[in-house]
Amino acid sequence: MSKGIPERVAPQYTVKGFFIGLTIVGLISGAFFLYFIKGLYLLPDKVCDGAVQRDIAIRTLPRARAAEEWADQGGTGRRFSFACRVSTSGDSIISGQVDLRESSKAAWVDSYGSLAADHVIRVSKDGVEALAQMDSDTDSSASVYVPCVPTKMKEGDASHTYALVANAAVIGKSRATGTELRQALTDFAYQLTKHAYKLAECQDPRSFPEKLPRYEHAR
């Protein structure tokens, strides 16, 4: 009597091995992906000598493999300035600079309005003024204005109107757009201004609000 053909037995744990393989592939792919987006997340929690929260750069700039920060203070008194820049390997940059200027609030608004074709939106709180351009045809930027007279300035010079004026902008591609981008740039400029107010040794101590009013609620 002839023997029957033996049935093939499926290898044990085939299904389990399949899913294990998928998991391994997923982990490798995830690690490979993270390698190309981790740059901004590797920066300190606060960049530019502790002036600005890293999260602002993360929500503003595209993901990138590498990122770096830079900060510099130049001059004192009427020549005071403080600059901050966060750049990525994808050639995207968010930068800001705070300068001590002899400028009234009206002059600041007029000057910025002429540069932004008068399409600006403004918010203010506790004596801090901020504005951002509304033109969609130009690069977005934002500015913050805070009165400041340095302690080392002579009494006669202090009769003029002095203020810290911060400007922030993105060079290259940005992750955020529209109102979200304008808000991020304003937050960047505002945090720079708070940091610069201490460095500039402004005469009048003041408290800053935790954050400025949001643009989506502005009229």
C-alpha positions as CSV (number, residue, x, y, z in Angstrom):
1,M,0.0,0.0,0.0
2,S,1.5,3.3,-1.1
3,K,2.2,6.0,1.5
4,G,0.2,9.2,1.2
5,I,1.9,12.5,0.6
6,P,2.6,14.1,4.0
7,E,0.9,17.3,4.7
8,R,3.0,20.4,4.9
9,V,3.1,21.9,8.3
10,A,3.2,25.7,8.4
11,P,6.2,27.0,10.3
12,Q,5.4,27.9,13.9
13,Y,5.1,31.6,14.9
14,T,4.9,32.8,11.3
15,V,2.3,35.4,12.1
16,K,4.1,36.5,15.3
17,G,7.4,36.8,13.4
18,F,5.7,38.8,10.7
19,F,4.5,41.4,13.2
20,I,7.8,41.5,14.9
21,G,9.5,42.2,11.6
22,L,7.0,45.1,10.9
23,T,7.8,46.5,14.3
24,I,11.5,46.4,13.7
25,V,11.1,48.0,10.3
26,G,8.9,50.7,11.9
27,L,11.4,51.5,14.6
28,I,14.2,51.7,12.0
29,S,12.1,54.0,9.8
30,G,11.1,56.1,12.7
31,A,14.7,56.5,13.9
32,F,15.7,57.4,10.3
33,F,12.9,60.0,10.1
34,L,13.8,61.5,13.5
35,Y,17.4,61.9,12.3
36,F,16.2,64.4,9.7
37,I,13.8,66.4,12.0
38,K,15.6,66.4,15.4
39,G,17.7,69.6,14.8
40,L,15.4,72.2,16.5
41,Y,14.6,69.8,19.3
42,L,18.2,69.5,20.3
43,L,18.5,73.2,21.0
44,P,18.3,74.5,24.6
45,D,14.8,75.0,26.0
46,K,15.6,78.7,25.8
47,V,17.8,79.9,23.0
48,C,20.0,83.0,22.6
49,D,21.4,83.2,26.1
50,G,18.0,82.3,27.6
51,A,16.1,85.0,25.8
52,V,13.6,83.1,23.7
53,Q,11.7,79.8,24.2
54,R,12.8,77.2,21.7
55,D,9.2,76.2,21.0
56,I,8.7,79.5,19.1
57,A,11.4,78.4,16.6
58,I,9.9,74.9,16.4
59,R,6.5,76.2,15.5
60,T,7.9,78.8,13.1
61,L,10.6,76.9,11.1
62,P,10.4,73.7,9.0
63,R,11.8,70.5,10.5
64,A,15.5,70.0,9.8
65,R,18.3,67.6,10.5
66,A,20.4,70.2,12.3
67,A,19.9,73.7,13.9
68,E,22.0,76.2,15.7
69,E,21.5,79.4,17.7
70,W,23.4,82.6,17.9
71,A,23.1,85.7,20.1
72,D,25.1,88.9,20.5
73,Q,25.0,92.1,22.5
74,G,26.5,95.2,20.9
75,G,27.1,98.5,22.7
76,T,25.5,100.1,25.8
77,G,23.5,103.2,26.5
78,R,22.1,104.8,23.4
79,R,24.1,102.3,21.3
80,F,22.6,99.3,22.9
81,S,21.5,96.4,20.7
82,F,20.8,92.7,21.2
83,A,20.4,90.2,18.3
84,C,19.3,86.6,18.2
85,R,19.2,84.1,15.3
86,V,18.1,80.4,15.0
87,S,19.1,78.7,11.7
88,T,18.6,75.3,10.3
89,S,20.4,73.0,7.9
90,G,17.5,73.6,5.5
91,D,18.5,77.3,5.2
92,S,15.6,78.6,7.1
93,I,16.2,81.3,9.7
94,I,14.2,83.2,12.3
95,S,16.1,86.3,13.5
96,G,15.4,89.3,15.6
97,Q,17.2,92.4,16.9
98,V,16.4,94.9,19.7
99,D,17.8,98.4,19.4
100,L,17.5,101.4,21.7
101,R,16.1,104.2,19.7
102,E,15.1,107.8,20.1
103,S,11.6,107.3,18.9
104,S,8.0,108.1,20.0
105,K,5.3,105.4,19.6
106,A,3.7,107.4,16.8
107,A,7.0,107.6,14.9
108,W,7.5,103.9,15.3
109,V,4.1,103.1,14.0
110,D,4.4,105.5,11.0
111,S,7.9,104.1,10.1
112,Y,6.7,100.5,10.2
113,G,3.5,101.3,8.4
114,S,5.3,102.8,5.5
115,L,7.5,99.7,5.2
116,A,4.5,97.4,5.3
117,A,2.4,99.3,2.9
118,D,0.1,100.3,5.8
119,H,-1.3,96.8,6.1
120,V,-0.5,96.2,9.8
121,I,-2.3,94.8,12.8
122,R,-1.6,96.1,16.3
123,V,-2.0,94.8,19.9
124,S,-0.9,96.3,23.2
125,K,-0.9,95.5,26.9
126,D,0.5,97.2,30.0
127,G,2.4,99.8,27.9
128,V,3.9,97.2,25.5
129,E,3.0,97.7,21.8
130,A,3.3,95.2,19.1
131,L,2.5,95.1,15.4
132,A,2.8,92.8,12.4
133,Q,2.3,93.3,8.7
134,M,-0.8,92.0,6.9
135,D,0.6,92.0,3.4
136,S,0.5,88.5,1.9
137,D,2.7,89.6,-1.0
138,T,5.7,90.4,1.2
139,D,7.8,88.6,3.8
140,S,6.1,88.5,7.2
141,S,7.7,90.4,10.0
142,A,6.8,91.8,13.4
143,S,7.9,94.6,15.8
144,V,7.6,95.4,19.5
145,Y,7.9,98.8,21.2
146,V,8.7,99.4,24.9
147,P,9.7,102.8,26.4
148,C,13.2,102.6,28.0
149,V,15.7,105.2,29.3
150,P,19.0,103.6,30.3
151,T,20.2,104.3,33.8
152,K,23.6,105.6,32.6
153,M,22.0,108.2,30.3
154,K,22.4,111.9,31.4
155,E,19.4,113.7,32.8
156,G,19.3,116.1,29.8
157,D,19.3,113.3,27.3
158,A,16.6,111.5,29.2
159,S,14.1,114.3,28.2
160,H,13.9,112.7,24.8
161,T,11.7,109.7,24.1
162,Y,13.7,106.5,24.0
163,A,12.4,103.0,23.5
164,L,13.5,99.5,22.8
165,V,12.4,98.5,19.4
166,A,12.5,94.8,18.4
167,N,12.1,93.5,14.9
168,A,11.7,89.8,13.9
169,A,11.5,88.0,10.6
170,V,11.9,84.7,8.8
171,I,14.5,84.2,6.0
172,G,13.7,81.3,3.7
173,K,10.8,78.9,4.2
174,S,8.7,78.8,7.3
175,R,6.5,76.1,8.8
176,A,3.9,78.6,10.0
177,T,1.9,80.9,7.7
178,G,-0.6,83.7,7.9
179,T,-1.7,84.8,11.3
180,E,0.1,81.9,13.0
181,L,3.4,83.1,11.5
182,R,2.8,86.8,12.5
183,Q,2.0,85.6,16.0
184,A,5.1,83.5,16.3
185,L,7.3,86.4,15.0
186,T,5.7,88.8,17.5
187,D,6.2,86.3,20.4
188,F,9.8,86.0,19.3
189,A,10.3,89.8,19.2
190,Y,8.5,90.2,22.5
191,Q,10.6,87.7,24.4
192,L,13.7,89.3,23.0
193,T,12.5,92.7,24.2
194,K,11.9,91.4,27.8
195,H,15.4,90.0,27.9
196,A,16.9,93.2,26.4
197,Y,15.1,95.4,28.9
198,K,17.3,93.9,31.7
199,L,20.5,94.1,29.6
200,A,19.9,97.7,28.6
201,E,19.5,98.7,32.3
202,C,16.4,100.7,31.7
203,Q,15.7,103.3,34.4
204,D,12.1,102.3,35.2
205,P,11.6,98.8,36.5
206,R,8.5,97.3,35.0
207,S,6.6,94.0,34.9
208,F,5.9,92.4,31.6
209,P,2.7,90.5,30.8
210,E,3.2,86.7,30.4
211,K,2.2,87.2,26.7
212,L,0.6,89.8,24.5
213,P,-3.0,89.6,23.2
214,R,-3.4,87.2,20.3
215,Y,-3.9,88.6,16.8
216,E,-7.0,86.5,16.1
217,H,-8.8,88.5,18.7
218,A,-7.5,91.9,17.5
219,R,-9.7,94.4,15.7
